[in-house]
């Protein structure tokens, strides 16, 4: 029973993520790139989006390295427990994005 309930909530989270992504891509990012409306993104063309994408990817990698480096200054067990929680959370979120991609990209 608990598995069914848990699976139900996972499916709802996945559907909400999909809806949020699709809404932002089609309702905001594409119109801004096509200069139809300005939503406040720091880009207004494919090339500027590509630069922002590169910066975002590099920032994410840097933040991940900072998390690992900073946590190592804590006592050993606290460091391990904290990193376990952080990576568990990040992995669950990334799994949702991977599922989104599996559904959208053949």
N, C-alpha and C positions, 0 to 999 in steps of 0.2 A: 504494500500500500504506500509506504513512504517513497519507494522508487517511482511509483506512478506520479505522486504529487511533485516530487523533485523534477522529474522529466517534464511535467506540465509547466513548471516555472522556468525551466531552461528553455523550453520552446517559446514561451512568452517573451523572455529576455531576448532570444534570437530574433523574433519577429519585430520587437521594438527597435533593436539595433538596425535591422534591415530597413525598417521604415524611416528611421532617422537619417541613415546614410543616403538612401534614395532621395529623400526630400531635400537634403542639403545639396546633393550633386545636381539633380534636375531642377530644383526650385531656386537655388542660389548661385552655385558655382558656375554652371553652364551659362545662365543669363548674364552673370558678371563678365565672364570671358568674352561673350558676344556683345558686350557693351550695351545691353538692354536695360540693366538696372545695377546700381552700385549697392552691394550689401556690406561693404566695409572690409572686404578681404584685401590683403596687401598685394594683390595681383589683378591684372585686367587683360592678360593674354596667356597663351599657352607657354611661352618662353618664361614669363615672370612666374607662372605657376610652377614650372619646372625648377626654378631657382628656389622658390619657397619650399618645395618638396625636398630638395637637397638639404636645405638648412634644417627643416623639421626632422629629417632622418638623422642627420649628424647630431642635433640636439638630443634626440632620444637615446642615441648610443652613448653620448657623453653623460647624460643623466643616469643611465644604467651603470656606467663605470663609477660615477660618483656615489651611487647607492652602495655598491659593493665596497668601495674604498672607505667611505664614511662609517659604515656599519662595523668594519673591522677594528675601529677604535673603541668599540664597546666591549664589555666583558664577553668572553668566548661564547658562553651558552646564550646570552642575550643576542649577540651578533648572529649566531646560527638561527635562532628562533625568528628574529626579525627578518633576516634574508629569506627564510623559508616562507613566511607569510607574504612578503613582498612578491617573490617569484611565483608563489601559488596564485596570487591575485592577478599578476601580469599574464601568466600562462592561461588562466581561465578566460581573460579578456581577448588574448590573441587567438585562442581556439574559436571564439565567437567570430572574429574577423575571418579566420580561415574557413569556417563553415559558410559564412557569407560569400566568400570567393568561390567555394565549391558549388554553391547554388547558382551563381551568376556567370561563371566562366567555364565553358565546356572543356 
